[in-house]
Amino acid sequence: MPGYQAPLRDMQFVLHELLGVTDALSGLPAHAGLDEATINQVLEEGGKFAADIVFPLNHPGDREGCHYDATTRSVTAPQGFRQAYQQYIAAGWPSLACDPDYGGQGLPVVLNNSLYEMLNSANQAWTMYPGLSHGAYECLHAHGSPEQKQRYLPRLVSGEWTGTMCLTEPHCGTDLGLLRTRAEPQADGSYRLTGSKIFISAGEHDLSANIIHLVLARLPDAPPGTRGVSLFVVPKFLPDARGDAGERNAIYCGAIEHKMGIHGNATCQMTLEAATGWLIGEPHRGLNAMFVMMNAARLGVGMQSLGLTEVAYQNALAYARDRQQGRSLSGPAAPSQPADPIIVHPDVRRMLLTARAYAEGGRAFTSYVALMIDRELNHPDEAVRREAADEVALLTPIVKAFLTDNAWIATSEALQVFGGHGYIAEWGMEQYVRDARINMIYEGTNTIQSLDLLGRKVLMDNGEKLRRFGEKIKVFVMQNMSDASMAEFVGPLAELGEKLSKLTGEIGVKAVADRDAVGAAAVPYLRVAGHLVFAYFFARMAKIALASEHSGDDFYQAKLGVARFYFARLLPETAMLIRQARAGVDSLNVPGLAQ
Ligand SMILES: Cc1cc2nc3c(=O)[nH]c(=O)nc-3n(C[C@H](O)[C@H](O)[C@H](O)COP(=O)(O)OP(=O)(O)OC[C@H]3O[C@@H](n4cnc5c(N)ncnc54)[C@H](O)[C@@H]3O)c2cc1C
């Protein structure tokens, strides 16, 4: 059976030494007083909750799955999920980063982010129940009417009610302009919604007293396509006069999907049978409002993958230290034993370090983005808020696609460390691979993230956001280029920055003549951009490790070692990716393929 321990030391390194969060937050009035000790205490308690309460349910939850009762159209989550959720809300975790006006604790996003890494390491399927609720909270907080906020936010903040996002329909996934669910206005200002949604995570379950569905649908006068999509709040139980869950609304789960992974999370087919709902925000501007939730969810999916990468690494490391097979090529490492532990074999260490580098790089990167979100939300200067928002917009598709691709690689390498035992269910490693796979698909497939990055975030603003982020890298390079101990990091970082700029220009020129040039280059392009970001953070972490007065300590030595591994073994992938991104569209036009 696998194990899990929250990586508190590395989280503290990232938050305090790399990002200096208390200083950074001190400029934000909402978080000015937050000190290091409080942050560490929250991390520690969150780590205990994840490891002691949620983690033990992961493997059994995967085996048991969710249960659907066709007579009552109800869903029961695996054994223990409901109790763990009750403990979660009793301890106040859902409210951590929520607005105090609605009962939240007002702590920063960057701290909530770390909590979510730990919860996802412990149990991705379980964590999706509160995770989606947090997305619904953010959407209603940003776009709900004052009355909707009063009605729903306190219950979502306390965790008493959970949330969903209902976008997908059988014929309509990526292209939401095709959706058909209809909303008819009523005399009392409400709407009647009719239609079918599929693949709705946490659409029905027994964890909470009510489920608040955020549903995309069309009004009768809606123009075709994405410009005719509106957003509605459709509660499972209509709030009564006191605001409690009252009459049952006509939104039902018709079935749950049987799927590859995240078995403990109910993926529901939902039918709306003239269900009562209320419009959120402006008519026909639903996608705009839903983007708040989708962006939160995209970062959330990155955190799911970071969590899986970390837990898979931890278990593969423990196994590799213990499992004895063969002898070290450079002479026995454990002569008194019949064989050496497999960690003596260079390729086993390569697999382990691949997962570890993706975890440590991902932790640094996502914590940075979360801190930028805090700045976007709370900085007193509007220009700073806008700049932070631009950077978050640029980096969000990279978090989503790069981290989820990395987790697929990392969990697979971690499984491989176990040899045949990795393929056997009781070791738990194959579950991590299965669970990791969905993260590349939902919340916009990784292809769509890549198109968003290259097409919208980079080319459509003439590379301005990318250039501004690149400036940060250039400043770091300039500051460190004369330091001989940093040359091994700064040189390749500067070189990759230049290559990415050049590549961006080349694709931009090709795209003028043929828009398919963007589609043909986007996926390798995003991966190159992801590596640039990781190289930047690994170089910064290496600098801290080299400069620390404790640089001889194991932690800093290992940090430096992982950074060197990353530059030597993972970053070179960019040479191949750049060639792929340059290959253009012609090689994808094979005669007869599209017929
Ligand atoms: C377990 C699970 C949970 C989910 N949870 C939710 C949820 O809570 N709420 C919700 O609303 N949905 C949810 N989804 C749906 C999910 O978001 C969609 O499956 C996803 O967006 C892709 O849509 P699709 O499956 O229809 O694939 P399609 O849109 O049919 O795409 C098929 C393939 O074509 C590619 N493609 C499509 N369009 C383009 C394009 N323009 N350019 C290039 N390539 C393209 C895609 O990248 C993909 O590889 C969930 C799905 C699963 C499996």
The ligand as an SDF file (V2000), in Angstrom:
LIG
                    3D

 53 58  0  0  0  0  0  0  0  0999 V2000
  -14.0450   12.4060  -15.8710 C   0  0  0  0  0  0  0  0  0  0  0  0
  -14.5250   13.6370  -16.5330 C   0  0  0  0  0  0  0  0  0  0  0  0
  -14.9770   14.7110  -15.7750 C   0  0  0  0  0  0  0  0  0  0  0  0
  -15.4550   15.8570  -16.3980 C   0  0  0  0  0  0  0  0  0  0  0  0
  -15.9850   16.8660  -15.6390 N   0  0  0  0  0  0  0  0  0  0  0  0
  -16.6690   17.8610  -16.2580 C   0  0  0  0  0  0  0  0  0  0  0  0
  -17.4250   18.8080  -15.5060 C   0  0  0  0  0  0  0  0  0  0  0  0
  -17.4310   18.8030  -14.2740 O   0  0  0  0  0  0  0  0  0  0  0  0
  -18.1670   19.7310  -16.1730 N   0  0  0  0  0  0  0  0  0  0  0  0
  -18.1950   19.7870  -17.5380 C   0  0  0  0  0  0  0  0  0  0  0  0
  -18.8870   20.6230  -18.0680 O   0  0  0  0  0  0  0  0  0  0  0  0
  -17.4630   18.9200  -18.2760 N   0  0  0  0  0  0  0  0  0  0  0  0
  -16.7130   17.9610  -17.6660 C   0  0  0  0  0  0  0  0  0  0  0  0
  -15.9990   17.0630  -18.4080 N   0  0  0  0  0  0  0  0  0  0  0  0
  -15.9760   17.1920  -19.8540 C   0  0  0  0  0  0  0  0  0  0  0  0
  -14.6270   17.6500  -20.3870 C   0  0  0  0  0  0  0  0  0  0  0  0
  -14.3780   18.9680  -20.0300 O   0  0  0  0  0  0  0  0  0  0  0  0
  -14.6290   17.4030  -21.9060 C   0  0  0  0  0  0  0  0  0  0  0  0
  -14.5680   15.9950  -22.0810 O   0  0  0  0  0  0  0  0  0  0  0  0
  -13.5020   18.0950  -22.6110 C   0  0  0  0  0  0  0  0  0  0  0  0
  -13.6790   19.4890  -22.5610 O   0  0  0  0  0  0  0  0  0  0  0  0
  -13.3830   17.6720  -24.0790 C   0  0  0  0  0  0  0  0  0  0  0  0
  -14.6260   17.6730  -24.7190 O   0  0  0  0  0  0  0  0  0  0  0  0
  -15.1010   16.3660  -25.5270 P   0  0  0  0  0  0  0  0  0  0  0  0
  -14.9260   15.2080  -24.6220 O   0  0  0  0  0  0  0  0  0  0  0  0
  -16.4350   16.6050  -26.0780 O   0  0  0  0  0  0  0  0  0  0  0  0
  -14.0550   16.2220  -26.6780 O   0  0  0  0  0  0  0  0  0  0  0  0
  -14.0700   16.9890  -28.1540 P   0  0  0  0  0  0  0  0  0  0  0  0
  -14.4040   18.4050  -27.8940 O   0  0  0  0  0  0  0  0  0  0  0  0
  -14.9990   16.2130  -28.9970 O   0  0  0  0  0  0  0  0  0  0  0  0
  -12.6010   16.8240  -28.5880 O   0  0  0  0  0  0  0  0  0  0  0  0
  -12.0800   15.6160  -29.1460 C   0  0  0  0  0  0  0  0  0  0  0  0
  -10.6220   15.8570  -29.5780 C   0  0  0  0  0  0  0  0  0  0  0  0
  -10.5820   16.8910  -30.5690 O   0  0  0  0  0  0  0  0  0  0  0  0
   -9.7170   17.9290  -30.1740 C   0  0  0  0  0  0  0  0  0  0  0  0
  -10.2830   19.2100  -30.5850 N   0  0  0  0  0  0  0  0  0  0  0  0
  -11.5460   19.6350  -30.4380 C   0  0  0  0  0  0  0  0  0  0  0  0
  -11.6840   20.8820  -30.9180 N   0  0  0  0  0  0  0  0  0  0  0  0
  -10.4860   21.2740  -31.3610 C   0  0  0  0  0  0  0  0  0  0  0  0
   -9.9630   22.4620  -31.9340 C   0  0  0  0  0  0  0  0  0  0  0  0
  -10.7370   23.5300  -32.1350 N   0  0  0  0  0  0  0  0  0  0  0  0
   -8.6520   22.5000  -32.2780 N   0  0  0  0  0  0  0  0  0  0  0  0
   -7.8410   21.4240  -32.0560 C   0  0  0  0  0  0  0  0  0  0  0  0
   -8.2790   20.2750  -31.4970 N   0  0  0  0  0  0  0  0  0  0  0  0
   -9.5820   20.2000  -31.1550 C   0  0  0  0  0  0  0  0  0  0  0  0
   -9.6460   17.8330  -28.6570 C   0  0  0  0  0  0  0  0  0  0  0  0
   -8.4390   18.4150  -28.1410 O   0  0  0  0  0  0  0  0  0  0  0  0
   -9.7390   16.3390  -28.4360 C   0  0  0  0  0  0  0  0  0  0  0  0
   -8.4640   15.7510  -28.5480 O   0  0  0  0  0  0  0  0  0  0  0  0
  -15.4510   15.9340  -17.8040 C   0  0  0  0  0  0  0  0  0  0  0  0
  -14.9690   14.8650  -18.5690 C   0  0  0  0  0  0  0  0  0  0  0  0
  -14.5260   13.7300  -17.9510 C   0  0  0  0  0  0  0  0  0  0  0  0
  -14.0730   12.5730  -18.8070 C   0  0  0  0  0  0  0  0  0  0  0  0
  1  2  1  0
  2  3  1  0
  2 52  2  0
  3  4  2  0
  4  5  1  0
  4 50  1  0
  5  6  2  0
  6  7  1  0
  6 13  1  0
  7  8  2  0
  7  9  1  0
  9 10  1  0
 10 11  2  0
 10 12  1  0
 12 13  2  0
 13 14  1  0
 14 15  1  0
 14 50  1  0
 15 16  1  0
 16 17  1  0
 16 18  1  0
 18 19  1  0
 18 20  1  0
 20 21  1  0
 20 22  1  0
 22 23  1  0
 23 24  1  0
 24 25  2  0
 24 26  1  0
 24 27  1  0
 27 28  1  0
 28 29  2  0
 28 30  1  0
 28 31  1  0
 31 32  1  0
 32 33  1  0
 33 34  1  0
 33 48  1  0
 34 35  1  0
 35 36  1  0
 35 46  1  0
 36 37  1  0
 36 45  1  0
 37 38  2  0
 38 39  1  0
 39 40  1  0
 39 45  2  0
 40 41  1  0
 40 42  2  0
 42 43  1  0
 43 44  2  0
 44 45  1  0
 46 47  1  0
 46 48  1  0
 48 49  1  0
 50 51  2  0
 51 52  1  0
 52 53  1  0
M  END
$$$$
